[in-house]
């Protein structure tokens, strides 16, 4: 059996693409090995593929707006709040989405936060009015969710893709 | 004495079973009760003579001695097979392997004469075509008429509730008169595709000849009601005559599954024209393709050993389509400048990998080459792999991985649509989200947006829009075409 590196779906030997999420299965994972799920199940599910760890150590993170394609680099910090700016606001978001029709798309002033640590990047909704979605699934407010490369984040109706670039 | 083997379209080492099958097939096709074409009765008698001789082992041996040794003529078609893996592994569980089969013309593109065309354009002239659609069709048809060579035959049939032969199939019609007749079209009435196809088939049959490219191009913007079964039966008839049918659907209201099934029977496919402005581009592309035919009526008879499951067949080019298949598949045409590519997915069960070599498929490829008058020798196809104890680390063929990567996108939307059809809206929506991610990484922005929108529709309204459905299906299919790839890079 082969395990898909991005969704852990099991595929038969010889498959080149995951039949569940469509990710390409790496050729070095084509070697057959038995997966023992007893006892270590939770570890397997929380494990982060090797490639992602490297990305965090050496690569850069960015957000790309689906509409218009603007790229917003995430650098120099480990925490970023996202939202829009309006008059008389006391706490400003780190990433201001006002220029990208944030208001029309229903983005709250402090909508969500991204945090990165050595092993992963998480997203948390800050109790926004219109909600935060990752790949179409609505997040519970004030709960942390891990992000992976290519995930599509929706703040209200504003769609942003999360990118991890691996610099080698 | 005629070459009995060539007559039956079999190899000289054909088994008794193969001889019998070939005879029955030929007899059915040529029986005097059904076939009135001049000369066919004589062929039928020859076929009977051939079977009489070859089915008797004594007579066959005697006949074989009279044959000159088989000339080592090169087949006009070249075959290549790519595999996703160097070898199969000796495993106690089912494993997957992909094979990409390619056939192309041996001769160079410019060394072959284009065969003369015998095409009927079957145009939807129902009320819904009014306005921009019909005007664009008229402009495109007139342009095509002007580009015809003297040896080409183009007939035009329009249909609504009934069919009208606007331009009959003949070499004598002056282009001026043809243009005037096209300009006078006024849409009215419903959409009955059967009427149009019947009239179209009739026109093509008048000049039916093996040295021509015999084809019907059907253009419609609506659904046909109640005559689907008869249309499909007609497509079978067209196939047996060597006439291809291609479909072009305009707008969102036509039935793509029906048009796919119809055209697939003759080895072609349907295409989606989203905007009226694109009608001319698509029609011209179709005609360009037909003028580039090298071989047609390409069929593949397949046999797979037990325990090997051929689970998916997709024709990558020309005319990308997911093929349904039984023992014999009509593959359509090989173009002069583009190979016929067929991607196969095999599920291999443990019993197959006990020996050192595993046979996955044997087949016979037959084809007709309009520019060559003699009967073409069929070609044997054999898909097999070595079996090893450890998996080979050799990466799969890049050609195949590239094809499979694009096919993967098509299959994702195909699966999502199947899931949505049986009410699994969440699964379907999630799959489309994944698809959008992959499309973005391929640089297909606008299609990714369409897919995301439909994923959202699924969640909110448990529905995929008709337009989105066609956009996704034909959009991902277009990614497989080499022309589209060229445009992007």
Interface residues (C-beta under 8 A of the other chain):
Chain A: X1 X11 X12 X13 X14 X15 X16 X17 X20 X21 X22 X23 X24 X27 X28 X30 X31 X32 X66 X69 X135 X136 X150 X151 X152 X159 X161
Chain B: X84 X85 X88 X89 X91 X93 X94 X95 X96 X97 X98 X347 X348 X391 X393 X395 X396 X401 X404 X405 X408 X409 X412 X429 X430 X431 X433 X434 X435 X436 X437 X438 X440 X441 X445 X448 X449 X452 X455 X456 X459
